[in-house]
Amino acid sequence: MGRRIYAIFFLGVRYAIHILKALSPLHRRPGLSKFRENYLPDGITFLTAAERQGLPKMERCVGCDACLHGYFKSRPYSPEAPTPRDLALSLSRSMPDYRAARRVLSEWQNLEWFREVCPLGVDLGGLVALMKRHLAEYDSAAAHKEQWAL
């Protein structure tokens, strides 16, 4: 019984300290800078409010391949070639794979055509803008990390 009372007392004291710290004007939360420090080296970036709102429209790709006909009309077919579907599916994973999307982004030109041909209306233009912003952020973090490593 005495150990339980001690445990409850200890939890109460720790909770009181936590509340006082949170209410103190001198206490600063690390916030975004700590997020970037912890997660950018792994390629995890934050989403803006606008990106978060548009994400469901970008994640609709079901891999139906309707976009591939026009995509390979302008270039020879290769099973290893990056496709629009690869870009959309890289976002549908539990952790978006921005690095895997890099080689797909390098070969894209006519994004409006993809929006018209997609039966589910996947916003590939928005998706490309999202991926490019995240890749730029990831690259700047990687360069910053290398600078400190030297």
Backbone as CSV, one residue per row, in Angstrom:
resi,resn,N_x,N_y,N_z,CA_x,CA_y,CA_z,C_x,C_y,C_z
1,MET,0.824,-1.200,0.000,0.000,0.000,0.000,0.869,1.265,0.000
2,GLY,1.967,1.223,0.751,2.851,2.378,0.842,3.515,2.698,-0.497
3,ARG,3.832,1.651,-1.275,4.459,1.869,-2.587,3.484,2.521,-3.555
4,ARG,2.223,2.155,-3.478,1.212,2.771,-4.339,1.051,4.250,-4.025
5,ILE,0.997,4.556,-2.753,0.857,5.965,-2.345,2.064,6.762,-2.819
6,TYR,3.259,6.185,-2.654,4.470,6.858,-3.125,4.429,7.060,-4.638
7,ALA,3.991,6.041,-5.387,3.918,6.146,-6.842,2.926,7.232,-7.263
8,ILE,1.770,7.268,-6.627,0.773,8.296,-6.953,1.308,9.681,-6.603
9,PHE,1.968,9.800,-5.451,2.564,11.078,-5.060,3.619,11.517,-6.074
10,PHE,4.475,10.576,-6.472,5.529,10.878,-7.436,4.934,11.330,-8.773
11,LEU,3.919,10.622,-9.262,3.260,11.018,-10.513,2.622,12.394,-10.386
12,GLY,2.014,12.657,-9.256,1.405,13.969,-9.024,2.423,15.087,-9.049
13,VAL,3.564,14.871,-8.426,4.627,15.873,-8.420,5.143,16.111,-9.832
14,ARG,5.391,15.035,-10.582,5.885,15.176,-11.954,4.863,15.891,-12.840
15,TYR,3.591,15.588,-12.630,2.540,16.247,-13.411,2.484,17.736,-13.067
16,ALA,2.608,18.073,-11.809,2.602,19.481,-11.400,3.783,20.226,-12.017
17,ILE,4.943,19.611,-12.033,6.118,20.228,-12.660,5.873,20.424,-14.155
18,HIS,5.302,19.437,-14.798,4.992,19.530,-16.226,4.045,20.698,-16.508
19,ILE,2.985,20.823,-15.731,2.012,21.909,-15.925,2.668,23.267,-15.674
20,LEU,3.454,23.383,-14.626,4.119,24.659,-14.329,5.088,25.053,-15.444
21,LYS,5.814,24.086,-15.976,6.716,24.378,-17.101,5.942,24.854,-18.317
22,ALA,4.839,24.185,-18.611,4.039,24.547,-19.785,3.435,25.940,-19.643
23,LEU,3.094,26.342,-18.434,2.489,27.655,-18.206,3.515,28.768,-18.050
24,SER,4.760,28.400,-17.822,5.809,29.388,-17.594,6.133,30.142,-18.888
25,PRO,6.224,31.474,-18.812,6.596,32.234,-20.013,8.066,32.033,-20.400
26,LEU,8.861,31.508,-19.505,10.282,31.288,-19.789,10.544,29.968,-20.501
27,HIS,9.575,29.066,-20.460,9.739,27.752,-21.077,9.497,27.837,-22.580
28,ARG,10.488,27.419,-23.365,10.351,27.421,-24.828,10.308,25.998,-25.323
29,ARG,9.317,25.719,-26.155,9.249,24.399,-26.782,10.110,24.409,-28.035
30,PRO,10.788,23.324,-28.322,11.679,23.310,-29.478,10.943,23.403,-30.810
31,GLY,9.753,22.843,-30.889,8.903,22.981,-32.061,9.523,22.548,-33.372
32,LEU,9.402,23.423,-34.380,9.785,23.091,-35.744,11.280,22.812,-35.884
33,SER,12.102,23.572,-35.181,13.546,23.341,-35.305,13.930,21.944,-34.807
34,LYS,13.320,21.502,-33.734,13.608,20.163,-33.211,13.059,19.084,-34.147
35,PHE,11.885,19.345,-34.728,11.314,18.413,-35.707,12.271,18.226,-36.874
36,ARG,12.764,19.343,-37.414,13.689,19.262,-38.549,14.968,18.528,-38.169
37,GLU,15.480,18.812,-37.002,16.716,18.172,-36.547,16.534,16.656,-36.412
38,ASN,15.394,16.244,-35.910,15.159,14.815,-35.665,14.768,14.038,-36.917
39,TYR,13.984,14.661,-37.809,13.372,13.883,-38.883,13.902,14.157,-40.287
40,LEU,14.469,15.321,-40.555,14.967,15.593,-41.903,16.066,14.648,-42.364
41,PRO,16.989,14.238,-41.492,18.000,13.288,-41.972,17.403,11.983,-42.503
42,ASP,16.208,11.635,-42.054,15.540,10.421,-42.536,14.643,10.695,-43.734
43,GLY,14.613,11.932,-44.208,13.788,12.261,-45.358,12.340,12.537,-44.995
44,ILE,12.041,12.763,-43.742,10.670,13.047,-43.313,10.530,14.553,-43.149
45,THR,9.665,15.136,-43.935,9.457,16.577,-43.885,8.024,16.860,-43.458
46,PHE,7.768,18.098,-43.078,6.430,18.447,-42.623,5.578,18.911,-43.798
47,LEU,4.280,18.810,-43.643,3.331,19.264,-44.657,2.757,20.607,-44.248
48,THR,2.582,21.487,-45.216,1.885,22.740,-44.936,0.394,22.443,-44.853
49,ALA,-0.367,23.399,-44.369,-1.815,23.195,-44.241,-2.457,22.974,-45.609
50,ALA,-1.998,23.714,-46.626,-2.559,23.564,-47.974,-2.234,22.184,-48.548
51,GLU,-1.009,21.706,-48.307,-0.631,20.378,-48.788,-1.447,19.291,-48.087
52,ARG,-1.649,19.464,-46.799,-2.426,18.480,-46.055,-3.860,18.414,-46.568
53,GLN,-4.405,19.576,-46.948,-5.766,19.608,-47.486,-5.844,18.926,-48.851
54,GLY,-4.819,19.102,-49.688,-4.821,18.525,-51.024,-4.355,17.093,-51.096
55,LEU,-3.838,16.566,-49.995,-3.280,15.219,-49.986,-4.273,14.135,-50.393
56,PRO,-5.515,14.135,-49.928,-6.430,13.067,-50.359,-6.624,13.019,-51.869
57,LYS,-6.590,14.179,-52.514,-6.746,14.218,-53.971,-5.508,13.645,-54.675
58,MET,-4.358,13.780,-54.042,-3.121,13.280,-54.635,-2.931,11.789,-54.370
59,GLU,-3.557,11.261,-53.328,-3.350,9.867,-52.944,-4.359,8.911,-53.572
60,ARG,-5.136,9.373,-54.509,-6.190,8.542,-55.107,-5.689,7.477,-56.068
61,CYS,-4.457,7.534,-56.498,-3.950,6.618,-57.521,-4.120,5.170,-57.079
62,VAL,-4.734,4.384,-57.959,-4.930,2.964,-57.682,-4.089,2.103,-58.619
63,GLY,-3.235,2.735,-59.413,-2.359,1.989,-60.315,-3.094,1.396,-61.501
64,CYS,-4.065,2.117,-62.055,-4.850,1.575,-63.172,-4.099,1.650,-64.499
65,ASP,-3.032,2.421,-64.556,-2.172,2.569,-65.734,-2.816,3.320,-66.898
66,ALA,-3.905,4.037,-66.677,-4.521,4.819,-67.750,-3.584,5.924,-68.234
67,CYS,-2.702,6.388,-67.379,-1.789,7.469,-67.748,-0.576,6.975,-68.540
68,LEU,-0.336,5.681,-68.564,0.882,5.163,-69.199,0.844,5.212,-70.721
69,HIS,-0.333,5.097,-71.324,-0.425,5.085,-72.786,0.168,6.366,-73.371
70,GLY,-0.285,7.485,-72.906,0.250,8.763,-73.399,1.675,9.014,-72.962
71,TYR,2.027,8.505,-71.806,3.384,8.710,-71.296,4.399,8.012,-72.183
72,PHE,4.112,6.780,-72.591,5.056,6.036,-73.433,4.853,6.300,-74.923
73,LYS,3.862,7.105,-75.275,3.686,7.496,-76.672,4.848,8.393,-77.106
74,SER,5.367,9.188,-76.181,6.435,10.128,-76.511,7.833,9.571,-76.237
75,ARG,7.945,8.349,-75.722,9.253,7.739,-75.435,9.140,6.238,-75.555
76,PRO,10.254,5.559,-75.770,10.190,4.095,-75.892,9.844,3.445,-74.551
77,TYR,9.114,2.351,-74.644,8.715,1.638,-73.435,9.894,0.901,-72.825
78,SER,9.976,0.979,-71.518,10.967,0.217,-70.775,10.347,-0.133,-69.427
79,PRO,10.429,-1.394,-69.004,9.822,-1.764,-67.726,10.478,-1.064,-66.531
80,GLU,11.731,-0.653,-66.685,12.429,0.027,-65.592,12.193,1.534,-65.592
81,ALA,11.557,2.054,-66.633,11.353,3.503,-66.736,10.417,3.995,-65.641
82,PRO,10.754,5.133,-65.038,9.850,5.705,-64.030,8.575,6.205,-64.706
83,THR,7.457,5.987,-64.071,6.166,6.352,-64.657,5.393,7.266,-63.720
84,PRO,4.339,7.914,-64.238,3.499,8.747,-63.374,2.911,7.944,-62.212
85,ARG,2.584,6.704,-62.471,2.034,5.862,-61.409,3.041,5.702,-60.273
86,ASP,4.324,5.554,-60.603,5.348,5.404,-59.566,5.378,6.613,-58.639
87,LEU,5.207,7.802,-59.226,5.216,9.004,-58.415,4.012,9.035,-57.479
88,ALA,2.835,8.751,-58.018,1.631,8.770,-57.186,1.685,7.689,-56.109
89,LEU,2.188,6.520,-56.457,2.257,5.437,-55.481,3.331,5.679,-54.426
90,SER,4.358,6.474,-54.741,5.371,6.770,-53.728,4.783,7.602,-52.597
91,LEU,3.709,8.317,-52.882,3.054,9.114,-51.845,2.042,8.286,-51.070
92,SER,1.608,7.160,-51.616,0.565,6.381,-50.962,1.121,5.420,-49.909
93,ARG,2.421,5.374,-49.758,3.008,4.511,-48.731,2.803,5.140,-47.355
94,SER,3.052,4.367,-46.313,2.858,4.910,-44.965,3.821,6.069,-44.704
95,MET,5.013,6.005,-45.262,5.962,7.120,-45.190,6.278,7.524,-46.621
96,PRO,5.894,8.731,-47.049,6.156,9.135,-48.436,7.637,9.008,-48.776
97,ASP,7.909,8.418,-49.923,9.277,8.166,-50.338,9.683,9.221,-51.362
98,TYR,10.136,10.361,-50.892,10.485,11.474,-51.773,11.729,11.168,-52.591
99,ARG,12.666,10.424,-52.024,13.887,10.098,-52.761,13.583,9.170,-53.938
100,ALA,12.640,8.256,-53.769,12.269,7.369,-54.876,11.583,8.153,-55.982
101,ALA,10.966,9.257,-55.642,10.268,10.082,-56.628,11.231,10.951,-57.440
102,ARG,12.453,11.109,-56.978,13.406,12.024,-57.635,13.626,11.666,-59.105
103,ARG,13.841,10.387,-59.402,14.119,10.015,-60.799,12.879,10.130,-61.673
104,VAL,11.692,10.015,-61.089,10.466,10.188,-61.866,10.306,11.654,-62.248
105,LEU,10.585,12.543,-61.322,10.388,13.982,-61.554,11.303,14.531,-62.640
106,SER,12.452,13.919,-62.810,13.410,14.444,-63.785,12.932,14.282,-65.229
107,GLU,11.945,13.422,-65.490,11.524,13.141,-66.870,10.146,13.681,-67.226
108,TRP,9.567,14.505,-66.393,8.191,14.957,-66.632,8.127,16.313,-67.300
109,GLN,7.164,16.434,-68.246,6.935,17.735,-68.851,5.455,18.119,-68.839
110,ASN,4.617,17.380,-69.503,3.216,17.760,-69.706,2.317,17.219,-68.599
111,LEU,2.224,17.958,-67.511,1.436,17.498,-66.365,-0.062,17.656,-66.578
112,GLU,-0.471,18.641,-67.360,-1.899,18.853,-67.586,-2.525,17.662,-68.299
113,TRP,-1.787,17.054,-69.203,-2.321,15.900,-69.922,-2.646,14.773,-68.948
114,PHE,-1.784,14.561,-67.967,-2.010,13.492,-66.995,-3.271,13.748,-66.180
115,ARG,-3.518,14.989,-65.827,-4.713,15.314,-65.052,-5.973,15.003,-65.852
116,GLU,-5.929,15.269,-67.161,-7.100,15.017,-68.005,-7.355,13.529,-68.213
117,VAL,-6.303,12.729,-68.297,-6.454,11.322,-68.630,-6.743,10.456,-67.396
118,CYS,-6.410,10.900,-66.228,-6.591,10.095,-65.020,-8.080,9.971,-64.679
119,PRO,-8.604,8.746,-64.631,-10.035,8.576,-64.344,-10.418,8.965,-62.918
120,LEU,-9.451,8.980,-62.016,-9.741,9.337,-60.632,-9.399,10.793,-60.324
121,GLY,-8.865,11.512,-61.300,-8.555,12.924,-61.111,-7.403,13.184,-60.158
122,VAL,-6.396,12.320,-60.178,-5.230,12.545,-59.330,-4.567,13.851,-59.756
123,ASP,-4.307,14.712,-58.796,-3.707,16.018,-59.071,-2.193,15.856,-59.189
124,LEU,-1.730,15.466,-60.378,-0.301,15.228,-60.561,0.509,16.520,-60.535
125,GLY,-0.085,17.622,-60.967,0.619,18.902,-60.888,0.904,19.279,-59.445
126,GLY,-0.102,19.141,-58.599,0.087,19.408,-57.175,1.051,18.428,-56.544
127,LEU,0.992,17.197,-56.985,1.870,16.158,-56.471,3.329,16.449,-56.824
128,VAL,3.564,16.884,-58.056,4.931,17.218,-58.473,5.445,18.413,-57.680
129,ALA,4.609,19.430,-57.477,5.024,20.593,-56.691,5.358,20.185,-55.258
130,LEU,4.530,19.313,-54.680,4.773,18.821,-53.323,6.096,18.076,-53.246
131,MET,6.317,17.173,-54.184,7.540,16.376,-54.172,8.776,17.254,-54.360
132,LYS,8.702,18.217,-55.269,9.859,19.088,-55.503,10.190,19.907,-54.263
133,ARG,9.163,20.401,-53.557,9.415,21.185,-52.346,10.062,20.303,-51.275
134,HIS,9.546,19.102,-51.109,10.104,18.212,-50.093,11.511,17.756,-50.445
135,LEU,11.767,17.522,-51.719,13.123,17.143,-52.132,14.108,18.282,-51.911
136,ALA,13.682,19.512,-52.206,14.553,20.672,-51.975,14.853,20.825,-50.487
137,GLU,13.847,20.636,-49.666,14.039,20.726,-48.218,14.966,19.607,-47.724
138,TYR,14.771,18.419,-48.253,15.611,17.290,-47.870,17.062,17.526,-48.302
139,ASP,17.247,18.036,-49.528,18.602,18.292,-50.029,19.304,19.359,-49.202
140,SER,18.575,20.411,-48.817,19.203,21.462,-48.010,19.573,20.938,-46.631
141,ALA,18.754,20.060,-46.072,19.077,19.461,-44.776,20.285,18.540,-44.897
142,ALA,20.356,17.790,-45.989,21.491,16.889,-46.195,22.783,17.685,-46.370
143,ALA,22.714,18.805,-47.097,23.894,19.645,-47.278,24.321,20.253,-45.941
144,HIS,23.343,20.669,-45.156,23.635,21.240,-43.839,24.273,20.186,-42.933
145,LYS,23.779,18.973,-42.998,24.306,17.876,-42.197,25.747,17.556,-42.600
146,GLU,26.016,17.534,-43.930,27.373,17.276,-44.408,28.325,18.368,-43.988
147,GLN,27.842,19.616,-43.978,28.679,20.747,-43.578,29.137,20.585,-42.134
148,TRP,28.248,20.153,-41.262,28.596,19.969,-39.851,29.434,18.718,-39.625
149,ALA,29.314,17.747,-40.523,30.069,16.506,-40.373,31.544,16.712,-40.709
150,LEU,31.840,17.697,-41.575,33.237,17.915,-41.972,34.032,18.554,-40.913
